[in-house]
Amino acid sequence: MILNYIWIAFFLIAFLTALLRTLFWGEMEVFNLMLQSTFESSKTGFELSLYLTGVMAFWLGMMKIAEKNGIIEKLSWLIAPLFSQLFPTLSKNSPAMGAMVMNLAANMLGLDNAATPLGLKAMKELQAENPKPQEASEAQIMFLTLNTSGLTLIPVSIMVYRAQLGAANPADVFLPILIATFFSTFAGIVIVSLFQKINLFSPILLLYLGGISLLVALIIYGVLNVEKSEIERLTAAISGFILCAVMVYFVTVAAFKKNNAYELFIEGAKEGFHVAIGIVPYLIAILVGIGLFRASGAMDLLFSTLRTLVAYTSDYFHLKMDLSFIEALPVALMKPLSGSGARGLMVDLMKTHGADSLIGRMACILQGSTETTFYVLAVYFGSVGIRNTRYAVLCGLFADLVGVIAAIWVAYLFF
């Protein structure tokens, strides 16, 4: 419903802006530019989806191998001790615990088709232990915040769009996204823990959160001490190695278990084909709306207004700021409301500025750093009839904000 209003607003604002430009400035070509934009945007949406079909089929084929060979279960086993500390109100034998761990593991690997049913099942199990059925429990709030923080290990779709739009190395945003989404998830865990008085200094939490924080700190330290010209090359090499190693690991595990990796791959690839084809109308719809918004001049007006406000604030507080990030901000503003809307803005920015530009890369990192907070909250809480979400929205948006700030900072740091 929110995306519907946003989409209609793109059309109305674009038309009114073009009308004002025609009546007051005599720019008669504006409506023709808008019409051309609808054709170009439709073509771009179809071409992207066509390319997406092949790569999505490949990665979902690989993920099916992981799913059927117990790799998600292994990842779940690694996460389980952390969850026992983050959900102190649940017993270790709670039926919800396994579903939550599996949901987060599937989300990390980008298995949305598997993650959503597991998430709904987890919410149902948590609701069974909820003493106030219409009010979100502490365990449900922590679970939803972990979901909305968007921790992802392999941002498949983002790399696919980058490849289609001409990125020299589509995976060069892999490491920056991983760092940005870590900050978002860490912030979500901390703020919910403060609300729920969870001891963040318990040995297990210190081991998990401290260990991962140390690893991220070492990566950032390494980047700060490397020549700028070498950062992109090293990032590309590390990202490429990790992703290739993941693929080889999936296939090797299947071989050791004597499972038919090829048949599993085909099964998953078929799902990938249907997923990619299903995206076509959504991507075309949002790209046409954004294209009209840009062609009418409304996008330029929005950016110039934001740039003026930020520049004024920067001067007032005597800050020296590079204002390039303002161009990518619409992705951050759209993401909590609509994943497809944010994806369309990301594609538009890469097409306009270049996939390997700072703005193009920053848009990708912003897209991968957080999740669609309001959508997740509506679906998950709505599935079990919860009306009072308590502080869940606040925690989710706080995690989003930290993720956005981290994404912008990391983009400047790496690129």
MITORMAR-122404 format. One record per residue (C-alpha): residue in one letter; y, z, x. Coordinates in steps of 0.2 Angstrom, whole numbers, plus 5000, padded with zeros to 4 digits. Example, Ala and Ser with C-alpha at 12.3 -4.5 7.8 and 13.67 -1.06 7.14 Angstrom:
residues 2
A497850395062;S499550365068;
This chain:
residues 415
M500050005000;I501250045014;L500849885023;N501249795007;Y502949865006;I503349825024;W502649645022;I503849615007;A505249695016;F505049565031;F505249425018;L506749505009;I507749555024;A507349395033;F508049295018;L509549405016;T509949395034;A509849205034;L510849185018;L512249295026;R512249185042;T512349035032;L513749085021;F514849175033;W514449095050;G513948925044;E512248925053;M511448795041;E509848775052;V509248955049;F508148915034;N507448765043;L506948875058;M506149005046;L505148865038;Q504548805055;S504148985059;T502948995045;F501948845051;E501948905069;S501449085065;S500049025053;K499348915067;T499549055080;G498549175069;F497149055066;E497049005085;L497049185090;S495649225077;L494649075083;Y494649135101;L494349315095;T492749265087;G491849225103;V492449375113;M492249495099;A490449425096;F490149455115;W490749635115;L489949695099;G488349615105;M488549725121;M488949875110;K487449845099;I486349865115;A487250025119;E487050095101;K485150055100;N484750115117;G485350295115;I486950275126;I488050345112;E486850485110;K487050515129;L488950515127;S488850635113;W487750755123;L489150755136;I490550795123;A489550925113;P489951075124;L491851035122;F491651025104;S490851195103;Q492451265110;L493651155099;F492751205083;P492451395084;T492251415066;L490751305065;S489051355071;K488151255085;N486851205072;S488151145059;P487650975052;A489450925054;M489450945073;G488250805077;A489150685065;M490850725073;V490250705091;M489450535086;N491050485078;L492150515093;A490850435104;A490850275094;N492750275093;M492850285112;L491750135114;G492750045101;L491350035088;D492450045073;N491049995061;A489950135066;A491350265069;T492050255051;P490450295042;L490050435054;G491850505052;L491650505033;K489950595035;A490750725046;M492150755034;K490850775020;E489850905030;L491450995035;Q491951005017;A490351085012;E490851225024;N492651235018;P492951395008;K494551305000;P493951134994;Q495751064990;E496451135007;A496051065024;S495051185035;E495451215053;A493951115058;Q494450965048;I496250965055;M495550975073;F494350825069;L495650725061;T496950755075;L495650695088;N495350535077;T497250505076;S497550525094;G496550365097;L495550405113;T494750235118;L493750195133;I493650005130;P495049915121;V494149765117;S495249675105;I496849705115;M496049615130;V495449475119;Y497249445113;R497949455130;A496649325136;Q497049205122;L498949215125;G498749175144;A498649335153;A498149305171;N497049465170;P496749515152;A496049685158;D497449745168;V498049855154;F496349945153;L496850085165;P498550115159;I497950125141;L496550245146;I497950355154;A499150345139;T497750385126;F497250535137;F498950605135;S498950575117;T497250665114;F497750805126;A499350835116;G498350835100;I497050965106;V498451075113;I499551075097;V498051105086;S497351245097;L499051335097;F499051325078;Q497251395077;K497451515092;I496051435101;N495851495119;L496351345130;F495851445146;S494051465141;P492951415156;I492251265146;L493851195140;L494651225158;L493151125165;Y493350975153;L495150965150;G495651025168;G494350905176;I494950755166;S496850805169;L496450815188;L495650645188;V497150565179;A498350655190;L497450585205;I497550405198;I499450435195;Y499750505212;G498850355220;V499850235210;L501450325215;N500950305233;V500550125233;E501649975236;K502249905219;S501549735224;E499849805226;I499749905210;E499349755199;R498049695211;L497149865213;T497249895194;A496449725190;A495049765203;I494749935197;S494749885178;G493649735182;F492349835191;I492249975178;L492049845164;C490749745173;A489849905178;V489749955160;M489049795154;V487749805168;Y487349985164;F487049935145;V485849795150;T484949905163;V484650045151;A483849925139;A482749855152;F482150025157;K481750065139;K480849905137;N481949855123;N482449675119;A484249675125;Y484449485121;E483949505103;L485049665101;F486449565108;I486149425096;E486149555081;G487749635087;A488549465090;K488249405072;E489249565067;G490649515079;F490749345071;H490949415054;V492249545060;A493349415069;I493249295054;G493749435042;I495349465053;V496049285050;P496949315033;Y497749485039;L498349415055;I499149265048;A499949365034;I500749485046;L501249355059;V502149245046;G503149395040;I503649445058;G503949265062;L505149255047;F505949415052;R506249355070;A506849175065;S508149235053;G508949345066;A508549505059;M507449555073;D508849525086;L510049625075;L508749775075;F508449765094;S510349755097;T510649905086;L509250005094;R509949955111;T511650015107;L511150185101;V509950215116;A511350155128;Y512650265120;T511450415121;S511050375139;D512850375143;Y513250525134;F511950625143;H512250535160;L510550465160;K510050305169;M508850205158;D508050035158;L508149975140;S506749855141;F505649965132;I506649945116;E505949775113;A504149855112;L504650005101;P504249915084;V502449925089;A502550115091;L503450135075;M502250025065;K500550095073;P500550255063;L500750165047;S499650005049;G498549945063;S498549765058;G500449775057;A500649845074;R499349715081;G500449575073;L501949645082;M501049655098;V500449475097;D502249415093;L502949505108;M501649435120;K502049265112;T503949285114;H504049365131;G502449325139;A500749415140;D501149465158;S502949525155;L503349705155;I503749695137;G502049605133;R501049735143;M501949885136;A501649825118;C499749815122;I499849995130;L500750055115;Q499449975103;G498050055112;S498750225115;T498650295097;E497850275080;T498450235063;T498850415058;F499250395040;Y497850275036;V496550395045;L497250545036;A497250455019;V495450385020;Y494650545028;F495550675017;G495450565002;S493550545004;V493250735001;G494750764988;I495850865000;R497650874993;N498451005005;T498350935022;R499251085030;Y499951045047;A498750895050;V500150765048;L501250865060;C499950875073;G499450695072;L501250635073;F501550745088;A500050665097;D500750495092;L502450535100;V501650595116;G500550445117;V502150325114;I503150415128;A501650415140;A501350225136;I503150175140;W503050285156;V501450215162;A501950035158;Y503450065170;L502350155182;F501050015184;F502049855180;
